[in-house]
Amino acid sequence: MKTILETLQSRLSQLSPVNQALARHVITDPETFIAQTTAQIAHASGVSAASVIRFVRQFEFADLQSFKLALAREKTLPAEVMPLDPLVQDDDDLSTMMHKLSQTAIAAVRDLPDELDQSAVQSAITTLRQARHIYLVGVSASALVAQDLYLKLIRAGYVAIFDHDTHTAVERAYYTTPADAMVVFSYSGLTKEVVLAAQQARRNQTPVIAVTRHEPSPLREAASCVIALPPTEPLLRIGAVTSMFTETYVANILFLGVVQGEIKKTEQNYRATSQLTSELKIRGEKYVNRRLNDRAKKSGQHTHRHNDNI
């Protein structure tokens, strides 16, 4: 039975240019390949993250991690030595980490316009434009993405709802209606709270837009519209990095799509809300003048005390 490397070498000439680039990357330096994220492999090979996933599936592996584990066994590398997340290692200096993160971020979003199902994105935008209330749901890192979209929407004048407390979010899902819409962010699509909220909303005939990875999951089954993200990182990782980049990209596209066509109204709302909240900010000129006055008073007090001592 051929090893993975032998199989890649024997089929190299039959592969497409994209898969040839990936195969050469594996053959040339298997250990580096094993240590890299999907985004780093894509960047090193000059292909998209989605191409990496299609590549390993072509060789009958369910996902990249399975391919790496099989490759590690063939290279007599114990699976335990595979880094949990190659984005940062103990011997990395600050410059190395910064360059790794930059390359990862660029690779994660560079090909997203081609990898995302634009018809699904457009359908989601249309649904959100027509929604009476927009419910936003997410847990942990995905909650940050949901909250950011919530803040953008309410400032633009839309009725959006976001709850940090997931029990409250689930309870609120009970009151959704067909006139509302729910956007659920979950990279894994396996988080119970968000799945439960989505399932309840669907029972209420509320449109549910799921932003999740391109893998089967309970969230995908519960959603009426799925915006599938390329699986750029494993579920077990140091922290959500590329998944947050891609989720945030989608959230911003949804927001821009919703306000597009109403830019003048949005600008008016932004000016009005900015004026309203400006009283909560310390203005630069007033702050500087106040500091100068305080210094002058202190200087005068010091001079007065000095004259008293003469």
SEZAMI-762200 format. One record per residue: chain; residue in three letters; y, z, x of N, C-alpha, C in turn. Coordinates in steps of 0.05 Angstrom, whole numbers, plus 5000, padded with zeros to 4 digits. Example, Ala and Ser with C-alpha at 12.3 -4.5 7.8 and 13.67 -1.06 7.14 Angstrom:
// residues 2
NODE/chaine/residu/n_py/n_pz/n_px/ca_py/ca_pz/ca_px/c_py/c_pz/c_px
NODE/A/Ala/4886/5156/5264/4910/5156/5246/4934/5156/5264;
NODE/A/Ser/4955/5142/5257/4979/5143/5273/5001/5157/5258;
***
This chain:
// residues 310
NODE/chaine/residu/n_py/n_pz/n_px/ca_py/ca_pz/ca_px/c_py/c_pz/c_px
NODE/A/Met/4976/5000/5017/5000/5000/5000/5025/5000/5018;
NODE/A/Lys/5044/4982/5012/5068/4980/5028/5087/5003/5024;
NODE/A/Thr/5101/5011/5045/5122/5031/5043/5146/5018/5030;
NODE/A/Ile/5166/5034/5023/5191/5023/5012/5204/5005/5032;
NODE/A/Leu/5206/5013/5057/5219/4997/5078/5204/4970/5081;
NODE/A/Glu/5177/4971/5081/5161/4946/5084/5166/4928/5060;
NODE/A/Thr/5167/4940/5036/5172/4924/5012/5199/4911/5013;
NODE/A/Leu/5219/4926/5021/5246/4915/5023/5247/4892/5043;
NODE/A/Gln/5234/4896/5066/5235/4875/5087/5221/4850/5078;
NODE/A/Ser/5198/4853/5064/5182/4830/5056/5196/4814/5033;
NODE/A/Arg/5212/4828/5017/5225/4815/4994/5254/4808/4999;
NODE/A/Leu/5263/4813/5023/5292/4810/5030/5303/4783/5023;
NODE/A/Ser/5288/4762/5031/5298/4735/5027/5299/4727/4997;
NODE/A/Gln/5283/4741/4980/5282/4735/4952/5303/4749/4935;
NODE/A/Leu/5317/4768/4948/5336/4784/4933/5363/4770/4930;
NODE/A/Ser/5378/4778/4910/5405/4768/4907/5423/4778/4930;
NODE/A/Pro/5446/4765/4935/5463/4775/4957/5471/4804/4954;
NODE/A/Val/5476/4813/4930/5483/4842/4926/5460/4860/4934;
NODE/A/Asn/5436/4853/4924/5412/4870/4931/5404/4867/4960;
NODE/A/Gln/5410/4844/4972/5405/4841/5001/5422/4860/5017;
NODE/A/Ala/5447/4863/5009/5465/4881/5023/5456/4910/5021;
NODE/A/Leu/5446/4917/4997/5436/4944/4994/5410/4948/5009;
NODE/A/Ala/5392/4929/5008/5366/4931/5023/5371/4933/5053;
NODE/A/Arg/5390/4918/5063/5396/4920/5092/5407/4947/5099;
NODE/A/His/5423/4958/5081/5434/4985/5086/5411/5006/5088;
NODE/A/Val/5391/5003/5070/5368/5022/5071/5352/5018/5096;
NODE/A/Ile/5346/4993/5102/5329/4986/5126/5342/4995/5152;
NODE/A/Thr/5368/4990/5154/5382/4995/5179/5384/5025/5185;
NODE/A/Asp/5390/5041/5165/5393/5070/5170/5384/5086/5145;
NODE/A/Pro/5358/5089/5142/5347/5104/5118/5358/5132/5116;
NODE/A/Glu/5362/5146/5138/5370/5174/5137/5399/5176/5127;
NODE/A/Thr/5416/5157/5135/5444/5157/5125/5444/5151/5095;
NODE/A/Phe/5427/5131/5087/5425/5124/5059/5418/5148/5042;
NODE/A/Ile/5398/5164/5052/5388/5187/5037/5411/5208/5033;
NODE/A/Ala/5428/5210/5053/5449/5230/5053/5474/5222/5036;
NODE/A/Gln/5476/5197/5029/5500/5187/5016/5498/5189/4985;
NODE/A/Thr/5522/5192/4973/5524/5190/4944/5523/5161/4935;
NODE/A/Thr/5520/5157/4909/5521/5130/4898/5546/5115/4906;
NODE/A/Ala/5569/5129/4904/5594/5117/4910/5596/5110/4940;
NODE/A/Gln/5586/5127/4957/5586/5121/4986/5568/5098/4993;
NODE/A/Ile/5545/5097/4981/5526/5074/4985/5540/5048/4977;
NODE/A/Ala/5552/5049/4953/5566/5025/4943/5588/5016/4962;
NODE/A/His/5604/5035/4972/5626/5029/4990/5615/5017/5016;
NODE/A/Ala/5594/5030/5027/5583/5020/5053/5570/4993/5050;
NODE/A/Ser/5560/4986/5026/5546/4960/5022/5565/4939/5011;
NODE/A/Gly/5589/4947/5003/5607/4928/4991/5600/4919/4963;
NODE/A/Val/5587/4937/4948/5578/4930/4921/5589/4951/4901;
NODE/A/Ser/5583/4948/4876/5591/4968/4856/5570/4990/4853;
NODE/A/Ala/5579/5013/4842/5561/5035/4838/5538/5027/4819;
NODE/A/Ala/5545/5012/4799/5525/5003/4780/5503/4986/4793;
NODE/A/Ser/5512/4970/4813/5492/4954/4828/5472/4970/4843;
NODE/A/Val/5480/4994/4853/5462/5012/4866/5440/5021/4848;
NODE/A/Ile/5448/5028/4823/5428/5037/4803/5409/5015/4796;
NODE/A/Arg/5420/4991/4792/5403/4968/4785/5384/4962/4807;
NODE/A/Phe/5393/4966/4832/5377/4960/4856/5351/4977/4856;
NODE/A/Val/5355/5004/4852/5331/5021/4854/5312/5017/4830;
NODE/A/Arg/5324/5010/4807/5307/5005/4784/5291/4979/4787;
NODE/A/Gln/5301/4960/4803/5287/4936/4808/5260/4941/4823;
NODE/A/Phe/5260/4964/4838/5236/4972/4852/5221/4994/4838;
NODE/A/Glu/5226/4995/4811/5211/5012/4793/5215/5042/4797;
NODE/A/Phe/5240/5049/4805/5248/5077/4806/5267/5083/4783;
NODE/A/Ala/5264/5106/4771/5280/5113/4747/5309/5117/4755;
NODE/A/Asp/5314/5128/4778/5342/5133/4787/5343/5134/4817;
NODE/A/Leu/5367/5137/4827/5372/5137/4856/5358/5161/4870;
NODE/A/Gln/5359/5184/4857/5347/5208/4869/5317/5204/4873;
NODE/A/Ser/5303/5192/4854/5275/5187/4857/5269/5169/4880;
NODE/A/Phe/5286/5148/4883/5283/5129/4905/5287/5144/4932;
NODE/A/Lys/5308/5161/4933/5313/5176/4958/5290/5195/4965;
NODE/A/Leu/5279/5208/4945/5257/5227/4950/5233/5212/4961;
NODE/A/Ala/5227/5189/4950/5204/5173/4959/5209/5164/4988;
NODE/A/Leu/5234/5155/4993/5241/5146/5020/5239/5169/5040;
NODE/A/Ala/5248/5193/5032/5248/5216/5049/5219/5223/5057;
NODE/A/Arg/5201/5222/5037/5173/5228/5043/5161/5208/5063;
NODE/A/Glu/5168/5183/5060/5157/5162/5078/5169/5166/5106;
NODE/A/Lys/5193/5177/5108/5205/5181/5134/5198/5208/5145;
NODE/A/Thr/5179/5222/5132/5170/5249/5139/5193/5269/5140;
NODE/A/Leu/5212/5264/5123/5234/5283/5120/5228/5301/5096;
NODE/A/Pro/5227/5327/5100/5223/5344/5076/5245/5341/5057;
NODE/A/Ala/5239/5340/5031/5259/5336/5010/5281/5358/5011;
NODE/A/Glu/5273/5383/5022/5292/5405/5022/5315/5399/5041;
NODE/A/Val/5311/5382/5061/5332/5378/5081/5353/5357/5070;
NODE/A/Met/5346/5344/5048/5366/5326/5037/5390/5342/5027;
NODE/A/Pro/5414/5334/5036/5438/5350/5027/5441/5349/4997;
NODE/A/Leu/5448/5373/4986/5453/5374/4957/5475/5355/4949;
NODE/A/Asp/5496/5354/4966/5518/5337/4961/5530/5328/4987;
NODE/A/Pro/5526/5303/4996/5535/5294/5022/5566/5292/5024;
NODE/A/Leu/5580/5298/5003/5609/5296/5004/5621/5316/5025;
NODE/A/Val/5607/5338/5029/5617/5357/5049/5593/5370/5063;
NODE/A/Gln/5594/5371/5090/5573/5383/5106/5586/5404/5124;
NODE/A/Asp/5570/5422/5135/5580/5445/5150/5596/5436/5175;
NODE/A/Asp/5588/5413/5187/5601/5404/5212/5624/5385/5207;
NODE/A/Asp/5632/5381/5182/5655/5363/5176/5681/5378/5182;
NODE/A/Asp/5699/5363/5195/5726/5375/5198/5743/5366/5175;
NODE/A/Leu/5768/5375/5174/5785/5370/5151/5790/5340/5148;
NODE/A/Ser/5795/5326/5170/5800/5297/5169/5777/5282/5157;
NODE/A/Thr/5752/5290/5166/5728/5277/5156/5725/5281/5126;
NODE/A/Met/5730/5306/5117/5728/5312/5088/5748/5296/5072;
NODE/A/Met/5773/5294/5083/5794/5279/5069/5787/5249/5066;
NODE/A/His/5776/5238/5088/5769/5210/5087/5745/5205/5069;
NODE/A/Lys/5726/5223/5069/5703/5221/5051/5711/5221/5022;
NODE/A/Leu/5729/5240/5016/5738/5243/4988/5754/5218/4980;
NODE/A/Ser/5771/5207/4998/5786/5183/4991/5768/5160/4986;
NODE/A/Gln/5748/5156/5003/5730/5134/5000/5713/5137/4974;
NODE/A/Thr/5706/5162/4969/5690/5167/4945/5706/5161/4920;
NODE/A/Ala/5731/5170/4920/5749/5165/4896/5753/5135/4892;
NODE/A/Ile/5759/5121/4913/5764/5092/4911/5740/5078/4901;
NODE/A/Ala/5716/5084/4913/5692/5071/4905/5684/5078/4876;
NODE/A/Ala/5691/5102/4867/5683/5111/4840/5697/5095/4819;
NODE/A/Val/5723/5089/4824/5739/5076/4802/5744/5046/4807;
NODE/A/Arg/5738/5037/4831/5745/5009/4838/5732/4989/4819;
NODE/A/Asp/5707/4993/4813/5693/4974/4797/5690/4981/4767;
NODE/A/Leu/5703/5004/4760/5700/5013/4732/5709/4992/4711;
NODE/A/Pro/5731/4977/4716/5738/4957/4695/5716/4937/4689;
NODE/A/Asp/5700/4931/4709/5678/4912/4704/5653/4926/4694;
NODE/A/Glu/5650/4952/4701/5625/4966/4694/5626/4978/4666;
NODE/A/Leu/5650/4984/4656/5652/4996/4629/5648/4974/4608;
NODE/A/Asp/5637/4982/4586/5634/4964/4563/5661/4963/4549;
NODE/A/Gln/5676/4942/4554/5704/4941/4544/5705/4939/4513;
NODE/A/Ser/5684/4929/4501/5683/4928/4472/5681/4957/4461;
NODE/A/Ala/5666/4974/4475/5663/5002/4466/5690/5016/4470;
NODE/A/Val/5703/5011/4492/5729/5023/4498/5749/5015/4476;
NODE/A/Gln/5750/4989/4470/5768/4979/4449/5762/4991/4422;
NODE/A/Ser/5737/4994/4416/5729/5006/4390/5738/5035/4389;
NODE/A/Ala/5735/5049/4411/5744/5077/4412/5774/5079/4408;
NODE/A/Ile/5789/5062/4421/5819/5062/4418/5827/5057/4389;
NODE/A/Thr/5814/5037/4377/5820/5031/4349/5815/5055/4331;
NODE/A/Thr/5792/5068/4336/5785/5092/4320/5805/5114/4324;
NODE/A/Leu/5814/5119/4348/5833/5140/4354/5860/5134/4341;
NODE/A/Arg/5868/5109/4342/5894/5102/4330/5895/5108/4300;
NODE/A/Gln/5872/5105/4287/5871/5109/4258/5864/5137/4249;
NODE/A/Ala/5857/5154/4268/5847/5181/4262/5869/5199/4252;
NODE/A/Arg/5863/5216/4232/5883/5236/4223/5885/5258/4243;
NODE/A/His/5862/5269/4252/5860/5289/4272/5842/5279/4294;
NODE/A/Ile/5849/5285/4319/5832/5277/4342/5821/5303/4355;
NODE/A/Tyr/5795/5307/4352/5782/5331/4364/5772/5324/4392;
NODE/A/Leu/5778/5341/4412/5770/5336/4439/5752/5358/4448;
NODE/A/Val/5728/5351/4459/5708/5371/4466/5698/5366/4494;
NODE/A/Gly/5695/5388/4509/5684/5386/4536/5679/5414/4546;
NODE/A/Val/5660/5417/4565/5654/5443/4577/5657/5440/4607;
NODE/A/Ser/5666/5462/4620/5668/5464/4649/5686/5442/4659;
NODE/A/Ala/5678/5426/4679/5695/5405/4690/5704/5385/4669;
NODE/A/Ser/5686/5378/4651/5693/5359/4630/5714/5370/4611;
NODE/A/Ala/5716/5397/4609/5736/5410/4593/5764/5404/4604;
NODE/A/Leu/5766/5402/4630/5792/5396/4643/5801/5368/4635;
NODE/A/Val/5783/5349/4633/5789/5322/4625/5797/5321/4596;
NODE/A/Ala/5782/5335/4579/5788/5336/4551/5816/5349/4546;
NODE/A/Gln/5822/5370/4561/5847/5384/4557/5871/5366/4566;
NODE/A/Asp/5867/5352/4588/5888/5334/4598/5894/5312/4577;
NODE/A/Leu/5874/5301/4564/5878/5281/4544/5892/5294/4519;
NODE/A/Tyr/5884/5318/4513/5896/5333/4491/5926/5337/4496;
NODE/A/Leu/5934/5345/4520/5962/5349/4526/5978/5323/4524;
NODE/A/Lys/5966/5302/4533/5980/5276/4532/5984/5267/4502;
NODE/A/Leu/5964/5271/4486/5965/5262/4458/5985/5278/4442;
NODE/A/Ile/5985/5305/4446/6003/5321/4429/6032/5316/4437;
NODE/A/Arg/6037/5310/4463/6065/5305/4471/6074/5277/4460;
NODE/A/Ala/6055/5259/4456/6062/5233/4445/6063/5233/4415;
NODE/A/Gly/6058/5257/4402/6062/5259/4374/6036/5257/4357;
NODE/A/Tyr/6013/5257/4370/5988/5255/4355/5977/5283/4349;
NODE/A/Val/5962/5286/4327/5951/5312/4320/5924/5314/4334;
NODE/A/Ala/5924/5328/4357/5900/5331/4373/5892/5360/4373;
NODE/A/Ile/5866/5366/4376/5855/5393/4375/5836/5397/4398;
NODE/A/Phe/5840/5418/4414/5822/5424/4436/5819/5454/4438;
NODE/A/Asp/5794/5464/4441/5789/5492/4443/5774/5498/4469;
NODE/A/His/5785/5517/4485/5771/5525/4509/5745/5540/4502;
NODE/A/Asp/5746/5556/4481/5723/5570/4472/5704/5551/4458;
NODE/A/Thr/5680/5547/4469/5662/5527/4458/5650/5535/4431;
NODE/A/His/5648/5561/4426/5638/5570/4400/5659/5562/4378;
NODE/A/Thr/5685/5565/4385/5706/5557/4367/5705/5527/4362;
NODE/A/Ala/5700/5512/4384/5699/5483/4382/5677/5474/4363;
NODE/A/Val/5654/5488/4365/5631/5482/4348/5637/5489/4319;
NODE/A/Glu/5650/5512/4315/5657/5520/4288/5677/5501/4276;
NODE/A/Arg/5696/5492/4292/5717/5473/4282/5704/5446/4275;
NODE/A/Ala/5683/5439/4288/5669/5414/4282/5659/5413/4253;
NODE/A/Tyr/5654/5437/4242/5644/5438/4215/5664/5427/4195;
NODE/A/Tyr/5690/5428/4202/5711/5420/4184/5721/5391/4188;
NODE/A/Thr/5709/5376/4206/5717/5349/4211/5711/5332/4186;
NODE/A/Thr/5725/5310/4183/5722/5292/4161/5719/5263/4170;
NODE/A/Pro/5712/5245/4152/5710/5216/4160/5737/5205/4169;
NODE/A/Ala/5759/5218/4162/5786/5208/4169/5793/5217/4197;
NODE/A/Asp/5777/5235/4209/5783/5245/4236/5767/5230/4257;
NODE/A/Ala/5770/5238/4282/5754/5227/4304/5749/5249/4325;
NODE/A/Met/5726/5247/4338/5720/5267/4359/5713/5252/4385;
NODE/A/Val/5725/5261/4407/5718/5250/4434/5705/5272/4449;
NODE/A/Val/5680/5267/4458/5664/5286/4473/5660/5277/4501;
NODE/A/Phe/5668/5294/4521/5664/5288/4549/5641/5305/4560;
NODE/A/Ser/5621/5292/4570/5599/5307/4583/5584/5287/4601;
NODE/A/Tyr/5586/5292/4627/5573/5273/4646/5542/5273/4641;
NODE/A/Ser/5530/5296/4637/5501/5298/4634/5493/5288/4606;
NODE/A/Gly/5509/5295/4586/5501/5289/4558/5480/5309/4548;
NODE/A/Leu/5476/5331/4563/5455/5350/4556/5466/5377/4548;
NODE/A/Thr/5492/5381/4551/5503/5408/4545/5501/5414/4516;
NODE/A/Lys/5489/5437/4509/5483/5443/4481/5507/5444/4463;
NODE/A/Glu/5529/5458/4474/5552/5461/4457/5564/5435/4448;
NODE/A/Val/5567/5416/4467/5580/5391/4460/5562/5374/4442;
NODE/A/Val/5536/5376/4447/5517/5360/4431/5517/5371/4402;
NODE/A/Leu/5518/5398/4400/5519/5410/4373/5544/5402/4358;
NODE/A/Ala/5567/5402/4372/5592/5394/4359/5591/5365/4350;
NODE/A/Ala/5580/5348/4367/5578/5320/4361/5559/5315/4337;
NODE/A/Gln/5537/5329/4337/5517/5326/4315/5530/5335/4288;
NODE/A/Gln/5545/5358/4289/5557/5367/4264/5578/5347/4254;
NODE/A/Ala/5594/5337/4273/5615/5317/4265/5602/5292/4252;
NODE/A/Arg/5580/5283/4264/5566/5260/4252/5555/5266/4224;
NODE/A/Arg/5546/5291/4220/5537/5298/4193/5560/5297/4173;
NODE/A/Asn/5584/5301/4184/5608/5299/4167/5618/5270/4165;
NODE/A/Gln/5603/5252/4177/5611/5223/4178/5637/5219/4194;
NODE/A/Thr/5642/5236/4213/5664/5234/4231/5657/5216/4255;
NODE/A/Pro/5672/5196/4261/5666/5179/4285/5666/5197/4310;
NODE/A/Val/5645/5194/4326/5643/5210/4351/5641/5191/4375;
NODE/A/Ile/5660/5194/4393/5662/5177/4417/5651/5194/4440;
NODE/A/Ala/5630/5186/4453/5618/5201/4475/5625/5187/4501;
NODE/A/Val/5636/5202/4520/5641/5192/4547/5621/5207/4565;
NODE/A/Thr/5600/5192/4573/5577/5204/4586/5564/5184/4604;
NODE/A/Arg/5546/5193/4621/5533/5175/4640/5514/5155/4626;
NODE/A/His/5509/5134/4640/5492/5112/4629/5463/5119/4632;
NODE/A/Glu/5454/5141/4618/5427/5149/4618/5421/5160/4590;
NODE/A/Pro/5395/5159/4581/5389/5170/4554/5395/5199/4553;
NODE/A/Ser/5406/5209/4530/5413/5237/4527/5417/5243/4498;
NODE/A/Pro/5415/5268/4490/5420/5276/4462/5448/5269/4453;
NODE/A/Leu/5468/5270/4471/5495/5264/4464/5498/5234/4456;
NODE/A/Arg/5485/5217/4472/5486/5188/4466/5474/5183/4438;
NODE/A/Glu/5453/5197/4431/5440/5193/4405/5458/5203/4382;
NODE/A/Ala/5474/5223/4388/5491/5234/4367/5517/5218/4363;
NODE/A/Ala/5525/5203/4383/5551/5189/4382/5549/5163/4366;
NODE/A/Ser/5572/5156/4354/5575/5131/4340/5585/5109/4359;
NODE/A/Cys/5598/5118/4381/5609/5100/4401/5605/5113/4429;
NODE/A/Val/5593/5098/4447/5587/5109/4474/5602/5093/4495;
NODE/A/Ile/5618/5107/4511/5630/5095/4535/5614/5105/4558;
NODE/A/Ala/5596/5088/4568/5577/5096/4588/5589/5094/4616;
NODE/A/Leu/5586/5116/4631/5596/5118/4659/5573/5111/4678;
NODE/A/Pro/5579/5098/4700/5558/5094/4720/5549/5121/4732;
NODE/A/Pro/5523/5125/4736/5513/5151/4746/5519/5153/4776;
NODE/A/Thr/5544/5161/4783/5553/5161/4810/5545/5186/4826;
NODE/A/Glu/5535/5207/4812/5527/5231/4827/5504/5245/4811;
NODE/A/Pro/5487/5259/4826/5465/5273/4812/5475/5296/4795;
NODE/A/Leu/5459/5306/4777/5468/5328/4760/5470/5354/4776;
NODE/A/Leu/5453/5357/4796/5454/5380/4814/5472/5373/4838;
NODE/A/Arg/5496/5385/4840/5515/5377/4860/5533/5400/4867;
NODE/A/Ile/5547/5398/4889/5566/5420/4897/5587/5424/4876;
NODE/A/Gly/5597/5403/4865/5617/5404/4844/5622/5376/4833;
NODE/A/Ala/5632/5375/4808/5638/5350/4795/5662/5336/4809;
NODE/A/Val/5656/5314/4823/5678/5300/4837/5680/5272/4826;
NODE/A/Thr/5661/5254/4832/5663/5227/4823/5661/5226/4792;
NODE/A/Ser/5645/5244/4780/5643/5244/4751/5670/5250/4738;
NODE/A/Met/5685/5268/4751/5712/5275/4741/5731/5252/4744;
NODE/A/Phe/5729/5237/4767/5745/5214/4771/5741/5193/4749;
NODE/A/Thr/5715/5188/4743/5709/5168/4723/5716/5177/4695;
NODE/A/Glu/5710/5202/4689/5717/5212/4662/5748/5212/4658;
NODE/A/Thr/5763/5219/4679/5792/5219/4677/5803/5191/4673;
NODE/A/Tyr/5790/5172/4687/5798/5144/4685/5795/5135/4655;
NODE/A/Val/5772/5142/4644/5767/5134/4616/5787/5148/4597;
NODE/A/Ala/5792/5174/4602/5811/5188/4585/5839/5176/4586;
NODE/A/Asn/5847/5168/4609/5874/5156/4612/5875/5128/4599;
NODE/A/Ile/5853/5113/4601/5852/5087/4588/5853/5090/4557;
NODE/A/Leu/5839/5110/4547/5840/5115/4518/5869/5122/4510;
NODE/A/Phe/5882/5139/4526/5909/5147/4519/5928/5123/4520;
NODE/A/Leu/5927/5108/4541/5944/5085/4544/5939/5065/4521;
NODE/A/Gly/5914/5061/4514/5907/5043/4492/5917/5052/4466;
NODE/A/Val/5918/5079/4461/5927/5090/4436/5958/5086/4433;
NODE/A/Val/5972/5091/4455/6002/5090/4453/6012/5061/4457;
NODE/A/Gln/5996/5044/4468/6004/5016/4472/6010/5003/4446;
NODE/A/Gly/6034/4991/4444/6043/4980/4419/6063/4998/4405;
NODE/A/Glu/6064/5023/4415/6083/5043/4404/6098/5056/4427;
NODE/A/Ile/6103/5041/4448/6115/5052/4472/6143/5063/4467;
NODE/A/Lys/6160/5049/4451/6187/5059/4445/6186/5086/4431;
NODE/A/Lys/6168/5088/4411/6165/5113/4397/6155/5135/4415;
NODE/A/Thr/6136/5129/4433/6126/5148/4452/6148/5157/4471;
NODE/A/Glu/6164/5138/4481/6187/5145/4498/6206/5164/4484;
NODE/A/Gln/6212/5158/4459/6230/5176/4444/6219/5204/4441;
NODE/A/Asn/6193/5205/4436/6180/5232/4434/6180/5246/4460;
NODE/A/Tyr/6176/5232/4482/6176/5245/4508/6204/5255/4515;
NODE/A/Arg/6225/5239/4509/6252/5248/4514/6259/5273/4498;
NODE/A/Ala/6251/5272/4472/6257/5294/4454/6243/5320/4463;
NODE/A/Thr/6218/5317/4469/6203/5341/4478/6212/5351/4505;
NODE/A/Ser/6220/5333/4522/6230/5340/4549/6256/5356/4546;
NODE/A/Gln/6274/5347/4528/6299/5361/4523/6293/5389/4511;
NODE/A/Leu/6273/5390/4494/6266/5416/4481/6257/5436/4501;
NODE/A/Thr/6240/5427/4520/6229/5446/4540/6246/5449/4564;
NODE/A/Ser/6267/5434/4567/6284/5436/4591/6297/5463/4594;
NODE/A/Glu/6301/5477/4571/6313/5503/4572/6294/5524/4584;
NODE/A/Leu/6268/5516/4586/6248/5534/4598/6247/5531/4629;
NODE/A/Lys/6262/5512/4639/6261/5507/4668/6286/5516/4682;
NODE/A/Ile/6283/5524/4707/6306/5532/4723/6317/5506/4735;
NODE/A/Arg/6341/5498/4728/6352/5473/4738/6361/5477/4767;
NODE/A/Gly/6357/5456/4782/6362/5457/4810/6391/5465/4817;
NODE/A/Glu/6411/5453/4805/6439/5459/4812/6446/5488/4805;
NODE/A/Lys/6438/5496/4781/6444/5524/4773/6430/5544/4791;
NODE/A/Tyr/6406/5537/4799/6390/5556/4816/6404/5558/4843;
NODE/A/Val/6412/5536/4855/6425/5536/4881/6451/5551/4880;
NODE/A/Asn/6468/5546/4859/6493/5560/4856/6489/5590/4853;
NODE/A/Arg/6469/5598/4838/6463/5626/4834/6456/5639/4860;
NODE/A/Arg/6440/5626/4876/6431/5636/4901/6455/5640/4920;
NODE/A/Leu/6473/5620/4920/6497/5621/4937/6515/5644/4929;
NODE/A/Asn/6518/5648/4902/6534/5670/4892/6522/5697/4900;
NODE/A/Asp/6496/5699/4898/6482/5724/4905/6487/5730/4935;
NODE/A/Arg/6485/5710/4951/6489/5714/4980/6518/5722/4986;
NODE/A/Ala/6537/5710/4972/6565/5716/4976/6571/5745/4968;
NODE/A/Lys/6559/5754/4945/6562/5781/4937/6551/5801/4957;
NODE/A/Lys/6527/5795/4967/6514/5812/4987/6531/5814/5012;
NODE/A/Ser/6542/5791/5020/6559/5790/5044/6584/5806/5041;
NODE/A/Gly/6596/5805/5017/6620/5820/5011/6615/5850/5011;
NODE/A/Gln/6592/5858/5000/6584/5886/4999/6580/5897/5027;
NODE/A/His/6568/5880/5044/6563/5888/5072/6589/5892/5087;
NODE/A/Thr/6608/5873/5083/6635/5875/5096/6650/5900/5087;
NODE/A/His/6648/5906/5061/6662/5929/5050/6651/5955/5062;
NODE/A/Arg/6625/5957/5065/6613/5981/5076/6620/5984/5105;
NODE/A/His/6623/5960/5119/6629/5961/5148/6658/5971/5151;
NODE/A/Asn/6677/5962/5133/6705/5971/5135/6708/6000/5129;
NODE/A/Asp/6691/6011/5111/6692/6040/5105/6685/6057/5129;
NODE/A/Asn/6669/6045/5147/6660/6061/5170/6679/6060/5193;
NODE/A/Ile/6700/6043/5191/6719/6041/5213/6738/6066/5214;
***
